[in-house]
């Protein structure tokens, strides 16, 4: 597609970085707005976002480097060139989750309500970020002859050139936008705190595991010889999310019958 958005003198604005930044700004803006709506201090959420973004980028990049050690061992300077693409979502997700647990505890924020804010904001940011992937050509799909296949021609693209490919970046963008719309509509009707977050984890885990089938870029080692690392993590997180939704639903029903049993997980 178009890896470079435009040149400005000696500066080059990469399309991937532009959409990542746009996704981050959109996610933060929504998170701040949602915090105000449910009565959480927006300034604390802004502080939380700063730490989550910082460590999620580090985690996402380290995960990508770990799955491509052979390349980066020969070209270590490439590790810092994240503007060219190369962030693995689940690496960032795990790093962000650990960071969030620590910062939420320090700031005294309600964990489940704060998690719901993240569960709503993240898929919006992912939607825009995947448009950056499309522009850079990373996260590309397998070769196919489908009517909606896309072909990359730009030599700076990270995708295979001149071959019709599954538009996995578009699959991911549309899936994330769909998840966001569902959660945005559901947020005012949730039955318990934590519901939005775990619904996001469940839907994303299933969606990501399906899209992985059509990915054509290097996926790293395979678990049990058939699941990519992202698939294994996605399915595991989806199962965990389903269990948590059931547990929280049962607990919410008990708390309505007996207000004493009204604890957050």
Secondary structure, 3 states (H helix, E strand, C coil): CCCEEEEECCEEEEHHHHHHHHHHHHHHHHHHHHHHHHCCCHHHHHHHHHHHHHHHHHHHHHHHHHCCHHHHHHCHHHHHCHHHCCCCHHHHHHHHHHHHHHHHHHHCCCHHHHHHHHHHHHHHHHHHHHHHHHHHCCCCECECCCCCCECECCCCCCCCECCCECCHHHHHHHHHHHHHHHHHHHHHHCCCCCHHHHHHHHHHHHHHHHHHCCECCCCCCEECCCEEHHHHHHHHHHHHHHHHHHHHHHHHHHHHHCCCCCCCC
